Structure formats: C-alpha cells, structure tokens
Amino acid sequence: MNPSIITLNPTTSPILTKTVLAKDGFQCAVLTLPPGTETPLRESTDVAEHILYAVAGEATVRCGDLNLMLNQDEALLIPQGQVHRIVAGAQTGAKILRVDVPPRQVVTPQILTVQP
C-alpha cells in the first residue's frame, strides 16, 4: 500500500434533510446545504411535481441545460420527469423547503340509484 495515497470514505453527507410532513403522498422536507454543496441528480418520476422554496441563502437549480437561480423567498415548480440538481451558493449555502406533490388520482363518481 502506498502511504502517500489516502482514501477517505465519508460516513455522512454534508446535506441535511429533515422531513417535516408526510401524508397521503405529499412530503415536505427542509434541505440544508452548506456553501458549494449539491444534491445528487433527482428525477421526479414518483411525484407529479416538486415545489422548491428558498427559505435562506441562494441556490442554482440545474434542470437539463438550464441553470435557474433561486434566491431567498423565491419558489420554483419542477414538473414530473424533469431531472434536476440543487447547488448551494458558494458563499451563503441554502436552506430549501421541498414539497413533493403526489400524482393526482382521478376518481370516478359512483351513480347510486334509489329503489322506491
């Protein structure tokens, strides 16, 4: 083994995710990203859409070839199937509220007949 080569295996991610609500397919989480960190690529196939709201700091949301700036108190809607990544601002980091909206279910009403 070469003593000048050191392999680091991080045991924790610098990104902190805290789920604050999960009910009926909806999930609401707060993502805390230190300066310069980024989330893994995410494809929203299991949800109808993601809503991202910048609670603090700033981030760049990479959707395909687009880089969209998300500043404090701004929101962004990401439609189903859109691959995306969130990159925290290099100086400020970011705190993002992410709401996952489940696919809408079409409910067919039942017609009931009343027998006299």
TORLUMZA-891223 format. One record per residue (C-alpha): residue number from 1; residue in one letter; x, y, z. Coordinates in pm, 1 decimal. Example, Ala and Ser with C-alpha at 12.3 -4.5 7.8 and 13.67 -1.06 7.14 Angstrom:
<recs>
{k: 1	r: A	u: 1230.0	v: -450.0	w: 780.0}
{k: 2	r: S	u: 1367.0	v: -106.0	w: 714.0}
</recs>
This chain:
<recs>
{k: 1	r: M	u: 0.0	v: 0.0	w: 0.0}
{k: 2	r: N	u: 129.3	v: 344.3	w: -92.7}
{k: 3	r: P	u: 147.6	v: 560.2	w: 225.6}
{k: 4	r: S	u: 113.7	v: 883.6	w: 25.4}
{k: 5	r: I	u: -234.5	v: 790.2	w: -101.4}
{k: 6	r: I	u: -518.1	v: 839.8	w: 143.6}
{k: 7	r: T	u: -869.6	v: 723.6	w: 64.2}
{k: 8	r: L	u: -1148.3	v: 896.6	w: 252.3}
{k: 9	r: N	u: -1483.9	v: 730.2	w: 292.5}
{k: 10	r: P	u: -1726.3	v: 988.8	w: 425.9}
{k: 11	r: T	u: -1977.3	v: 840.8	w: 665.6}
{k: 12	r: T	u: -2223.3	v: 1128.9	w: 648.8}
{k: 13	r: S	u: -2342.4	v: 1365.2	w: 381.2}
{k: 14	r: P	u: -2296.3	v: 1739.5	w: 435.7}
{k: 15	r: I	u: -2655.8	v: 1785.9	w: 316.2}
{k: 16	r: L	u: -2907.4	v: 1770.2	w: 596.7}
{k: 17	r: T	u: -3261.9	v: 1667.4	w: 503.1}
{k: 18	r: K	u: -3539.4	v: 1688.3	w: 760.4}
{k: 19	r: T	u: -3888.4	v: 1566.4	w: 672.7}
{k: 20	r: V	u: -4142.8	v: 1792.7	w: 839.3}
{k: 21	r: L	u: -4462.4	v: 1641.6	w: 694.6}
{k: 22	r: A	u: -4553.5	v: 1322.5	w: 510.7}
{k: 23	r: K	u: -4918.4	v: 1242.0	w: 447.4}
{k: 24	r: D	u: -5127.4	v: 1099.8	w: 163.0}
{k: 25	r: G	u: -4832.1	v: 1100.4	w: -77.6}
{k: 26	r: F	u: -4734.5	v: 1460.3	w: -0.2}
{k: 27	r: Q	u: -4393.6	v: 1509.6	w: 154.4}
{k: 28	r: C	u: -4246.2	v: 1831.5	w: 283.4}
{k: 29	r: A	u: -3878.2	v: 1847.7	w: 374.7}
{k: 30	r: V	u: -3620.7	v: 2112.1	w: 462.9}
{k: 31	r: L	u: -3285.3	v: 2072.9	w: 287.2}
{k: 32	r: T	u: -2987.4	v: 2245.0	w: 447.8}
{k: 33	r: L	u: -2696.2	v: 2268.9	w: 205.5}
{k: 34	r: P	u: -2360.2	v: 2409.2	w: 318.8}
{k: 35	r: P	u: -2188.3	v: 2653.5	w: 79.6}
{k: 36	r: G	u: -2092.5	v: 2494.4	w: -252.0}
{k: 37	r: T	u: -2256.7	v: 2156.4	w: -192.3}
{k: 38	r: E	u: -2501.6	v: 1995.1	w: -432.3}
{k: 39	r: T	u: -2767.2	v: 1729.8	w: -422.1}
{k: 40	r: P	u: -2745.2	v: 1415.2	w: -632.4}
{k: 41	r: L	u: -2938.3	v: 1419.2	w: -959.8}
{k: 42	r: R	u: -3305.0	v: 1357.6	w: -893.8}
{k: 43	r: E	u: -3576.9	v: 1266.6	w: -1138.4}
{k: 44	r: S	u: -3929.2	v: 1337.9	w: -1026.2}
{k: 45	r: T	u: -4091.2	v: 1024.1	w: -1166.8}
{k: 46	r: D	u: -4257.3	v: 917.4	w: -842.5}
{k: 47	r: V	u: -4426.3	v: 1254.0	w: -784.5}
{k: 48	r: A	u: -4634.8	v: 1484.7	w: -1003.3}
{k: 49	r: E	u: -4414.0	v: 1781.8	w: -925.8}
{k: 50	r: H	u: -4165.1	v: 1931.1	w: -680.4}
{k: 51	r: I	u: -4201.5	v: 2277.3	w: -536.4}
{k: 52	r: L	u: -3877.5	v: 2433.8	w: -413.5}
{k: 53	r: Y	u: -3881.8	v: 2742.1	w: -189.8}
{k: 54	r: A	u: -3562.0	v: 2914.3	w: -75.0}
{k: 55	r: V	u: -3602.5	v: 2985.5	w: 296.3}
{k: 56	r: A	u: -3247.8	v: 3122.9	w: 331.1}
{k: 57	r: G	u: -2943.0	v: 3174.1	w: 112.5}
{k: 58	r: E	u: -2936.9	v: 3108.9	w: -259.6}
{k: 59	r: A	u: -2904.3	v: 2810.2	w: -489.8}
{k: 60	r: T	u: -2881.8	v: 2718.5	w: -854.7}
{k: 61	r: V	u: -3126.3	v: 2453.8	w: -973.1}
{k: 62	r: R	u: -2989.0	v: 2266.5	w: -1273.1}
{k: 63	r: C	u: -3264.5	v: 2127.0	w: -1494.8}
{k: 64	r: G	u: -3118.6	v: 1973.4	w: -1808.4}
{k: 65	r: D	u: -2934.5	v: 2253.8	w: -1990.4}
{k: 66	r: L	u: -3094.5	v: 2527.3	w: -1776.7}
{k: 67	r: N	u: -2938.6	v: 2682.2	w: -1466.2}
{k: 68	r: L	u: -3207.3	v: 2861.6	w: -1266.0}
{k: 69	r: M	u: -3116.7	v: 3091.8	w: -976.2}
{k: 70	r: L	u: -3328.8	v: 3051.2	w: -666.0}
{k: 71	r: N	u: -3280.5	v: 3339.2	w: -421.0}
{k: 72	r: Q	u: -3423.8	v: 3375.6	w: -72.5}
{k: 73	r: D	u: -3806.8	v: 3399.6	w: -74.2}
{k: 74	r: E	u: -3834.8	v: 3266.3	w: -430.9}
{k: 75	r: A	u: -4003.6	v: 2944.6	w: -543.2}
{k: 76	r: L	u: -3969.3	v: 2710.7	w: -839.5}
{k: 77	r: L	u: -4201.2	v: 2440.5	w: -975.1}
{k: 78	r: I	u: -4032.4	v: 2132.9	w: -1123.4}
{k: 79	r: P	u: -4265.6	v: 1916.2	w: -1334.1}
{k: 80	r: Q	u: -4279.2	v: 1537.4	w: -1332.5}
{k: 81	r: G	u: -3995.1	v: 1364.4	w: -1513.9}
{k: 82	r: Q	u: -3756.9	v: 1662.4	w: -1501.2}
{k: 83	r: V	u: -3407.7	v: 1558.6	w: -1390.1}
{k: 84	r: H	u: -3263.0	v: 1821.6	w: -1159.4}
{k: 85	r: R	u: -2992.1	v: 1901.6	w: -907.0}
{k: 86	r: I	u: -2973.3	v: 2176.8	w: -642.0}
{k: 87	r: V	u: -2638.9	v: 2353.3	w: -594.0}
{k: 88	r: A	u: -2598.7	v: 2577.0	w: -289.0}
{k: 89	r: G	u: -2447.3	v: 2924.3	w: -325.6}
{k: 90	r: A	u: -2069.9	v: 2921.8	w: -281.8}
{k: 91	r: Q	u: -2078.7	v: 3196.8	w: -17.1}
{k: 92	r: T	u: -2415.4	v: 3154.4	w: 152.9}
{k: 93	r: G	u: -2525.8	v: 2793.3	w: 131.3}
{k: 94	r: A	u: -2900.1	v: 2738.7	w: 117.5}
{k: 95	r: K	u: -3198.5	v: 2623.5	w: 316.0}
{k: 96	r: I	u: -3465.2	v: 2491.6	w: 78.4}
{k: 97	r: L	u: -3819.0	v: 2382.3	w: 154.7}
{k: 98	r: R	u: -3908.6	v: 2099.4	w: -86.2}
{k: 99	r: V	u: -4269.3	v: 1988.8	w: -130.7}
{k: 100	r: D	u: -4329.2	v: 1666.1	w: -323.5}
{k: 101	r: V	u: -4679.8	v: 1659.8	w: -473.5}
{k: 102	r: P	u: -4813.6	v: 1309.9	w: -548.9}
{k: 103	r: P	u: -4972.6	v: 1221.8	w: -882.2}
{k: 104	r: R	u: -5334.4	v: 1324.1	w: -898.8}
{k: 105	r: Q	u: -5582.0	v: 1041.2	w: -886.5}
{k: 106	r: V	u: -5892.4	v: 1063.3	w: -1097.1}
{k: 107	r: V	u: -6190.8	v: 946.3	w: -901.0}
{k: 108	r: T	u: -6489.1	v: 831.1	w: -1098.7}
{k: 109	r: P	u: -6808.9	v: 912.9	w: -911.2}
{k: 110	r: Q	u: -7046.1	v: 627.6	w: -846.6}
{k: 111	r: I	u: -7402.7	v: 670.8	w: -952.7}
{k: 112	r: L	u: -7636.3	v: 534.5	w: -696.2}
{k: 113	r: T	u: -7995.7	v: 456.6	w: -773.7}
{k: 114	r: V	u: -8253.2	v: 464.3	w: -502.1}
{k: 115	r: Q	u: -8515.4	v: 196.2	w: -513.2}
{k: 116	r: P	u: -8863.5	v: 321.5	w: -411.1}
</recs>
